Amino acid sequence: MNIALSGSSGFVGSHLASALEDSGHRLIRLGRADFAAGSQALAARIQGCQAVIHLAGEPISKRWSAAYKQRMISSRVDTTRSLVQAMKDAPPALFISTSAIGAFRQQRCYSEEDAPDAQDFLGQLSRDWEAEALAAEALGVRTLIFRLGLVLGHDGGLLKQLLPPFMLGLGGPVGSGSQHFSWIHIDDLVAAYLHALKQEQMQGIYHLCAPNPLSNAEFSRLLGQVLRRPALLPVPPSLLRLAFGEGADVMCSGQCVRSVRLEPAGFAFRYPQLRPALAAVVRSARDTLPLGGLLTLGARLDDAD
């Protein structure tokens, strides 16, 4: 299958690109220059593709200045609109776009059946992002939106930043730790994309989150257990706000999000529970992180399970 993929250089995109190529698909990697070239040039790039997967978007883990918030909007909403416009003359069979569980507030646990209700910047951004993607349905394109939970892998996302301090015994929950933590292992996330390529009945919105969300405090406790390290030092929200401004509110909050649509579509999670997922991440990290000195402190990664 010929597949156009945006965001292939990012954490999720690089894993997905490798898996797609290993499965025999031919990738057309879309970058910033392709979107800047205009809809006609973009249409030429995706012509002949049976599927388009859109992962591009500026990371949210930076300081949210007014200029950076505009970049977040442009990299998500505007690029999605451009892709849908580029599909008009030669629509692909499948379009998979991305969104975030930040579309929801923190009041209860949400499934795909619930309408997004967050009223903050990230909530509005997610709604606008999804609306642009769903416009592809009017072209007769099978359209999916994957709302991603916190993606766990050793080489990107949250754990890339957390593993070193936790291994030194300096980890702990953010603030009170009571906020929800909805997550997915990178291998399950990639598997969900590959599954959707084959399952023609899949359409609409899916939550890419493991079946068992928990609290930030429980996440920190389990990560400490896997690393044989204490996890008792809370991260003050004021410190995060100093570094990230408004963006710190996302780190200090959390959503309880579950999927009720993935498993009925035939998808099986390899990591439905957090502790085995964290142990798998730690095992993957052994060969890539500078662990030599840390191992002398007593972190027995070979025994993590």
URGIPE-V404223 format. One record per pair of residues at least 12 apart in sequence whose ideal C-beta (glycine too) atoms are under 10 Angstrom apart, sorted by the first residue. I is the first residue (numbers start at 1). J is the second residue. If there is no record, write none. Layout:
i & j
I & J
I & J
This chain:
i & j
1 & 20
1 & 23
1 & 24
1 & 25
1 & 26
1 & 27
1 & 49
1 & 50
1 & 51
1 & 92
1 & 93
1 & 94
1 & 197
1 & 198
2 & 25
2 & 26
2 & 27
2 & 28
2 & 46
2 & 47
2 & 48
2 & 49
2 & 50
2 & 51
2 & 52
2 & 92
3 & 16
3 & 17
3 & 20
3 & 21
3 & 23
3 & 25
3 & 26
3 & 27
3 & 28
3 & 29
3 & 46
3 & 49
3 & 50
3 & 51
3 & 52
3 & 53
3 & 92
3 & 94
3 & 96
3 & 193
3 & 197
4 & 27
4 & 28
4 & 29
4 & 30
4 & 34
4 & 42
4 & 45
4 & 46
4 & 47
4 & 48
4 & 49
4 & 50
4 & 51
4 & 52
4 & 53
4 & 54
4 & 83
4 & 86
4 & 87
4 & 92
4 & 95
5 & 17
5 & 20
5 & 25
5 & 27
5 & 28
5 & 29
5 & 30
5 & 49
5 & 51
5 & 52
5 & 53
5 & 54
5 & 55
5 & 56
5 & 96
5 & 193
6 & 28
6 & 29
6 & 30
6 & 31
6 & 32
6 & 34
6 & 35
6 & 46
6 & 52
6 & 53
6 & 54
6 & 55
6 & 56
6 & 57
6 & 75
6 & 79
6 & 80
6 & 83
6 & 97
6 & 98
7 & 29
7 & 30
7 & 31
7 & 53
7 & 54
7 & 55
7 & 56
7 & 57
7 & 75
7 & 79
7 & 98
8 & 20
8 & 27
8 & 28
8 & 29
8 & 30
8 & 31
8 & 53
8 & 55
8 & 56
9 & 29
9 & 31
9 & 55
9 & 56
10 & 55
10 & 56
10 & 57
10 & 59
10 & 156
10 & 157
11 & 55
11 & 59
11 & 151
11 & 153
11 & 155
11 & 156
11 & 157
11 & 158
11 & 160
11 & 186
12 & 55
12 & 57
12 & 98
12 & 146
12 & 148
12 & 151
12 & 153
12 & 156
12 & 157
12 & 186
12 & 189
12 & 190
12 & 193
12 & 208
13 & 29
13 & 53
13 & 55
13 & 56
13 & 98
13 & 156
14 & 55
14 & 153
14 & 155
14 & 156
14 & 186
15 & 151
15 & 153
15 & 155
15 & 156
15 & 186
15 & 187
15 & 189
15 & 190
15 & 193
16 & 53
16 & 55
16 & 96
16 & 186
16 & 189
16 & 190
16 & 192
16 & 193
16 & 194
17 & 29
17 & 53
17 & 55
17 & 190
18 & 190
19 & 187
19 & 190
19 & 191
19 & 193
19 & 194
20 & 51
20 & 53
20 & 190
20 & 193
20 & 194
20 & 197
22 & 194
23 & 194
23 & 197
25 & 50
25 & 51
25 & 194
25 & 197
26 & 48
26 & 49
26 & 50
27 & 49
27 & 53
28 & 45
28 & 46
28 & 47
28 & 48
28 & 49
28 & 52
29 & 45
30 & 42
30 & 45
30 & 46
30 & 52
30 & 53
30 & 54
30 & 55
30 & 56
30 & 79
30 & 82
30 & 83
30 & 86
31 & 45
31 & 56
32 & 56
32 & 75
32 & 79
33 & 45
34 & 46
34 & 56
34 & 79
34 & 82
34 & 83
34 & 86
35 & 56
35 & 74
35 & 75
35 & 78
35 & 79
35 & 82
35 & 83
35 & 86
36 & 82
37 & 82
38 & 82
38 & 85
38 & 86
39 & 81
39 & 82
39 & 83
39 & 84
39 & 85
39 & 86
39 & 87
39 & 88
39 & 89
40 & 85
40 & 86
40 & 89
41 & 86
42 & 79
42 & 82
42 & 83
42 & 85
42 & 86
42 & 87
43 & 82
43 & 83
43 & 85
43 & 86
43 & 87
43 & 88
43 & 89
43 & 90
44 & 86
44 & 89
44 & 90
45 & 86
46 & 83
46 & 86
46 & 87
46 & 90
46 & 91
46 & 92
46 & 95
47 & 86
47 & 87
47 & 89
47 & 90
47 & 92
48 & 90
48 & 92
49 & 87
49 & 90
49 & 92
49 & 93
49 & 94
49 & 95
50 & 92
50 & 93
50 & 94
50 & 197
51 & 92
51 & 93
51 & 94
51 & 95
51 & 96
51 & 141
51 & 142
51 & 193
51 & 196
51 & 197
52 & 83
52 & 84
52 & 86
52 & 87
52 & 91
52 & 92
52 & 93
52 & 94
52 & 95
52 & 96
52 & 97
52 & 136
52 & 141
52 & 143
53 & 92
53 & 94
53 & 95
53 & 96
53 & 97
53 & 98
53 & 144
53 & 146
53 & 193
53 & 196
53 & 197
54 & 76
54 & 79
54 & 80
54 & 82
54 & 83
54 & 84
54 & 95
54 & 96
54 & 97
54 & 98
54 & 129
54 & 132
54 & 133
54 & 136
54 & 145
54 & 146
55 & 96
55 & 97
55 & 98
55 & 146
55 & 148
55 & 193
56 & 75
56 & 76
56 & 79
56 & 80
56 & 83
56 & 98
57 & 71
57 & 72
57 & 73
57 & 74
57 & 75
57 & 76
57 & 77
57 & 79
57 & 80
57 & 98
57 & 99
57 & 100
57 & 125
57 & 129
58 & 70
58 & 71
58 & 72
58 & 73
58 & 74
58 & 75
58 & 76
59 & 72
59 & 75
59 & 156
59 & 157
59 & 247
60 & 72
60 & 100
60 & 102
60 & 121
60 & 122
60 & 125
60 & 244
60 & 247
60 & 250
60 & 251
61 & 157
61 & 158
61 & 161
61 & 243
61 & 244
61 & 247
61 & 248
61 & 250
61 & 251
62 & 243
62 & 244
62 & 245
62 & 247
63 & 241
63 & 242
63 & 243
63 & 244
63 & 245
63 & 246
63 & 247
63 & 248
64 & 121
64 & 122
64 & 244
64 & 245
64 & 246
64 & 247
64 & 248
64 & 249
64 & 250
65 & 245
65 & 246
65 & 247
66 & 246
68 & 245
68 & 246
68 & 247
69 & 121
69 & 122
69 & 125
69 & 245
69 & 246
69 & 247
72 & 121
72 & 122
72 & 125
72 & 129
72 & 247
73 & 121
73 & 124
73 & 125
73 & 128
73 & 129
75 & 129
76 & 97
76 & 98
76 & 99
76 & 100
76 & 125
76 & 126
76 & 128
76 & 129
76 & 130
76 & 132
76 & 133
77 & 124
77 & 125
77 & 126
77 & 127
77 & 128
77 & 129
77 & 130
77 & 131
77 & 132
77 & 133
78 & 128
78 & 129
78 & 132
79 & 97
79 & 129
79 & 132
80 & 95
80 & 97
80 & 98
80 & 99
80 & 128
80 & 129
80 & 130
80 & 131
80 & 132
80 & 133
80 & 134
80 & 135
80 & 136
80 & 145
81 & 128
81 & 129
81 & 131
81 & 132
81 & 133
81 & 135
82 & 132
83 & 95
83 & 97
83 & 132
83 & 133
83 & 135
83 & 136
84 & 97
84 & 132
84 & 133
84 & 134
84 & 135
84 & 136
84 & 137
84 & 138
84 & 139
84 & 141
84 & 143
85 & 132
85 & 135
85 & 136
85 & 139
87 & 135
87 & 136
87 & 139
87 & 140
87 & 141
88 & 136
88 & 138
88 & 139
89 & 139
90 & 139
91 & 136
91 & 138
91 & 139
91 & 140
91 & 141
91 & 142
92 & 136
92 & 139
92 & 141
92 & 142
93 & 140
93 & 141
93 & 142
93 & 197
93 & 200
94 & 136
94 & 141
94 & 142
94 & 143
94 & 144
94 & 196
94 & 197
94 & 200
94 & 202
94 & 203
95 & 133
95 & 134
95 & 135
95 & 136
95 & 137
95 & 139
95 & 141
95 & 142
95 & 143
95 & 144
95 & 145
96 & 133
96 & 142
96 & 143
96 & 144
96 & 145
96 & 146
96 & 192
96 & 193
96 & 196
96 & 197
96 & 202
96 & 206
97 & 129
97 & 130
97 & 132
97 & 133
97 & 134
97 & 136
97 & 143
97 & 144
97 & 145
97 & 146
97 & 205
98 & 126
98 & 129
98 & 130
98 & 133
98 & 144
98 & 145
98 & 146
98 & 147
98 & 148
98 & 208
99 & 116
99 & 125
99 & 126
99 & 127
99 & 129
99 & 130
99 & 133
99 & 145
99 & 146
99 & 147
99 & 148
99 & 205
99 & 206
99 & 207
99 & 208
100 & 116
100 & 118
100 & 122
100 & 123
100 & 125
100 & 126
100 & 129
100 & 130
100 & 146
100 & 147
100 & 148
100 & 149
100 & 250
100 & 255
100 & 257
101 & 116
101 & 118
101 & 122
101 & 126
101 & 147
101 & 148
101 & 149
101 & 150
101 & 180
101 & 182
101 & 207
101 & 208
101 & 209
101 & 213
101 & 254
101 & 255
101 & 256
101 & 257
102 & 116
102 & 118
102 & 120
102 & 121
102 & 122
102 & 123
102 & 125
102 & 126
102 & 147
102 & 148
102 & 249
102 & 250
102 & 253
102 & 254
102 & 255
102 & 257
103 & 115
103 & 116
103 & 117
103 & 118
103 & 122
103 & 123
103 & 124
103 & 125
103 & 126
103 & 127
103 & 129
103 & 130
103 & 147
103 & 205
103 & 255
103 & 257
104 & 116
104 & 117
104 & 118
104 & 122
104 & 123
104 & 126
104 & 147
104 & 180
104 & 182
104 & 207
104 & 254
104 & 255
104 & 256
104 & 257
105 & 117
105 & 118
105 & 119
105 & 120
105 & 123
105 & 253
105 & 255
106 & 118
106 & 178
106 & 179
106 & 180
106 & 253
106 & 254
106 & 255
106 & 256
107 & 255
107 & 256
108 & 180
108 & 255
108 & 256
109 & 180
109 & 182
109 & 213
109 & 255
109 & 256
109 & 257
109 & 258
110 & 147
110 & 180
110 & 182
110 & 207
110 & 209
110 & 255
110 & 256
110 & 257
110 & 258
111 & 205
111 & 207
111 & 209
111 & 257
111 & 258
111 & 259
111 & 260
111 & 261
112 & 145
112 & 147
112 & 204
112 & 205
112 & 206
112 & 207
112 & 257
112 & 258
112 & 259
112 & 260
112 & 261
112 & 262
113 & 205
113 & 260
113 & 261
114 & 207
114 & 257
114 & 260
115 & 127
116 & 130
116 & 147
116 & 205
118 & 253
118 & 255
120 & 246
120 & 249
120 & 250
120 & 253
121 & 246
121 & 247
121 & 249
121 & 250
122 & 246
122 & 247
122 & 249
122 & 250
122 & 253
126 & 145
126 & 147
129 & 145
130 & 145
130 & 147
130 & 205
133 & 145
133 & 205
134 & 204
134 & 205
137 & 203
137 & 204
141 & 203
142 & 196
142 & 200
142 & 201
142 & 202
142 & 203
142 & 204
143 & 203
143 & 204
143 & 205
144 & 192
144 & 193
144 & 196
144 & 199
144 & 202
144 & 203
144 & 204
144 & 205
144 & 206
145 & 203
145 & 204
145 & 205
145 & 206
145 & 207
146 & 184
146 & 189
146 & 192
146 & 193
146 & 196
146 & 205
146 & 206
146 & 207
146 & 208
146 & 259
146 & 262
147 & 182
147 & 205
147 & 206
147 & 207
147 & 208
147 & 209
147 & 255
147 & 257
147 & 259
148 & 182
148 & 183
148 & 184
148 & 189
148 & 192
148 & 207
148 & 208
148 & 209
148 & 257
149 & 181
149 & 182
149 & 183
149 & 184
149 & 185
149 & 188
149 & 189
149 & 207
149 & 208
149 & 209
149 & 210
149 & 213
149 & 255
149 & 257
149 & 258
149 & 259
150 & 181
150 & 182
150 & 183
150 & 184
150 & 209
150 & 210
150 & 213
150 & 216
150 & 219
150 & 254
150 & 255
150 & 257
151 & 183
151 & 184
151 & 185
151 & 186
151 & 188
151 & 189
151 & 190
151 & 208
151 & 209
152 & 183
152 & 184
152 & 185
152 & 186
152 & 187
152 & 188
152 & 189
152 & 210
152 & 219
152 & 223
152 & 271
152 & 274
152 & 277
152 & 278
152 & 280
152 & 281
153 & 184
153 & 185
153 & 186
153 & 187
153 & 189
153 & 190
153 & 277
153 & 280
153 & 281
153 & 284
153 & 285
154 & 186
154 & 280
154 & 281
154 & 282
154 & 283
154 & 284
154 & 285
154 & 286
154 & 287
154 & 288
154 & 289
155 & 186
155 & 281
155 & 284
155 & 285
155 & 288
155 & 289
156 & 186
157 & 183
157 & 186
157 & 281
158 & 181
158 & 183
158 & 219
158 & 251
159 & 183
159 & 186
159 & 223
159 & 277
159 & 278
159 & 281
159 & 282
159 & 284
159 & 285
160 & 281
160 & 285
160 & 288
160 & 289
162 & 219
162 & 220
162 & 223
162 & 231
162 & 235
163 & 223
163 & 227
163 & 278
163 & 281
163 & 282
163 & 285
163 & 289
163 & 291
163 & 294
164 & 285
164 & 289
164 & 290
164 & 291
164 & 294
165 & 229
165 & 231
165 & 233
165 & 235
166 & 220
166 & 223
166 & 224
166 & 226
166 & 227
166 & 229
166 & 230
166 & 231
166 & 233
166 & 282
166 & 299
167 & 223
167 & 224
167 & 227
167 & 228
167 & 229
167 & 282
167 & 285
167 & 289
167 & 291
167 & 293
167 & 294
167 & 295
167 & 297
167 & 299
167 & 301
168 & 227
168 & 229
168 & 293
168 & 294
168 & 297
168 & 299
169 & 224
169 & 227
169 & 228
169 & 229
169 & 230
169 & 231
169 & 232
169 & 233
169 & 294
169 & 297
169 & 298
169 & 299
170 & 229
170 & 230
170 & 231
170 & 232
170 & 233
170 & 235
171 & 220
171 & 221
171 & 223
171 & 224
171 & 227
171 & 229
171 & 230
171 & 231
171 & 232
171 & 233
171 & 234
171 & 235
172 & 216
172 & 217
172 & 220
172 & 221
172 & 223
172 & 224
172 & 230
172 & 231
172 & 232
172 & 233
172 & 234
172 & 235
173 & 215
173 & 216
173 & 217
173 & 218
173 & 219
173 & 220
173 & 221
173 & 231
173 & 232
173 & 233
173 & 234
173 & 235
174 & 216
174 & 217
174 & 219
174 & 220
174 & 234
174 & 235
174 & 236
174 & 237
174 & 239
174 & 240
174 & 248
174 & 251
174 & 252
174 & 253
174 & 254
175 & 216
175 & 217
175 & 234
175 & 235
175 & 236
175 & 237
175 & 238
175 & 240
175 & 251
175 & 252
175 & 253
176 & 215
176 & 216
176 & 217
176 & 234
176 & 237
176 & 252
177 & 215
177 & 216
177 & 217
177 & 218
177 & 219
177 & 220
177 & 221
177 & 231
177 & 234
177 & 235
177 & 254
178 & 215
178 & 216
178 & 217
178 & 218
178 & 254
179 & 215
179 & 216
179 & 217
179 & 219
179 & 251
179 & 252
179 & 253
179 & 254
179 & 255
179 & 256
180 & 213
180 & 214
180 & 215
180 & 216
180 & 219
180 & 253
180 & 254
180 & 255
180 & 256
180 & 257
181 & 213
181 & 214
181 & 215
181 & 216
181 & 217
181 & 218
181 & 219
181 & 220
181 & 254
181 & 255
181 & 256
181 & 274
182 & 207
182 & 208
182 & 209
182 & 210
182 & 212
182 & 213
182 & 214
182 & 254
182 & 255
182 & 256
182 & 257
182 & 258
182 & 259
183 & 208
183 & 209
183 & 210
183 & 212
183 & 213
183 & 214
183 & 219
183 & 257
183 & 271
183 & 274
183 & 277
183 & 278
184 & 207
184 & 208
184 & 209
184 & 210
184 & 211
184 & 259
184 & 269
184 & 271
184 & 272
184 & 277
185 & 210
185 & 269
185 & 270
185 & 271
185 & 272
185 & 274
185 & 276
185 & 277
185 & 278
185 & 280
185 & 281
186 & 271
186 & 277
186 & 280
186 & 281
186 & 284
187 & 269
187 & 270
187 & 271
187 & 277
187 & 280
187 & 281
187 & 284
188 & 208
188 & 209
188 & 210
188 & 262
188 & 267
188 & 268
188 & 269
188 & 270
188 & 271
188 & 272
188 & 277
189 & 208
189 & 209
189 & 210
191 & 267
191 & 268
191 & 269
191 & 270
192 & 206
192 & 208
192 & 259
192 & 262
192 & 265
192 & 267
192 & 269
193 & 208
194 & 267
195 & 262
195 & 265
195 & 266
195 & 267
195 & 268
196 & 262
196 & 265
196 & 267
198 & 266
199 & 265
199 & 266
199 & 267
201 & 264
201 & 265
201 & 266
202 & 261
202 & 262
202 & 265
202 & 266
202 & 267
203 & 261
203 & 265
204 & 261
205 & 259
205 & 261
206 & 259
206 & 260
206 & 261
206 & 262
206 & 265
206 & 267
207 & 255
207 & 257
207 & 258
207 & 259
207 & 260
207 & 261
207 & 262
208 & 257
208 & 259
208 & 262
208 & 267
209 & 255
209 & 256
209 & 257
209 & 258
209 & 259
209 & 262
209 & 269
210 & 257
210 & 258
210 & 259
210 & 262
210 & 269
210 & 270
210 & 271
210 & 272
210 & 273
210 & 274
210 & 277
211 & 258
211 & 259
211 & 260
211 & 262
211 & 263
211 & 269
211 & 271
211 & 272
211 & 273
212 & 258
212 & 269
212 & 271
212 & 272
212 & 273
212 & 274
212 & 277
213 & 254
213 & 255
213 & 256
213 & 257
213 & 258
213 & 274
214 & 254
214 & 256
214 & 273
214 & 274
215 & 254
215 & 256
216 & 234
216 & 235
216 & 251
216 & 252
216 & 253
216 & 254
217 & 231
217 & 234
218 & 274
219 & 231
219 & 254
219 & 274
219 & 278
220 & 232
220 & 233
220 & 234
220 & 235
221 & 275
222 & 273
222 & 274
222 & 275
222 & 277
222 & 278
222 & 279
223 & 274
223 & 275
223 & 278
223 & 279
223 & 281
223 & 282
224 & 278
225 & 275
225 & 278
225 & 279
225 & 304
226 & 274
226 & 275
226 & 276
226 & 277
226 & 278
226 & 279
226 & 280
226 & 281
226 & 282
226 & 283
226 & 299
226 & 301
226 & 303
226 & 304
226 & 305
227 & 278
227 & 279
227 & 282
227 & 285
227 & 294
227 & 298
227 & 299
227 & 300
227 & 301
227 & 304
228 & 297
228 & 298
228 & 299
228 & 300
228 & 301
228 & 303
228 & 304
229 & 294
229 & 297
229 & 298
229 & 299
235 & 251
235 & 252
236 & 252
237 & 249
237 & 251
237 & 252
237 & 253
238 & 252
240 & 252
275 & 304
275 & 305
276 & 304
276 & 305
278 & 304
279 & 301
279 & 303
279 & 304
279 & 305
280 & 304
280 & 305
281 & 304
282 & 299
282 & 301
282 & 302
282 & 304
282 & 305
283 & 301
283 & 302
283 & 304
283 & 305
285 & 301
285 & 304
286 & 301
286 & 302
286 & 304
289 & 301
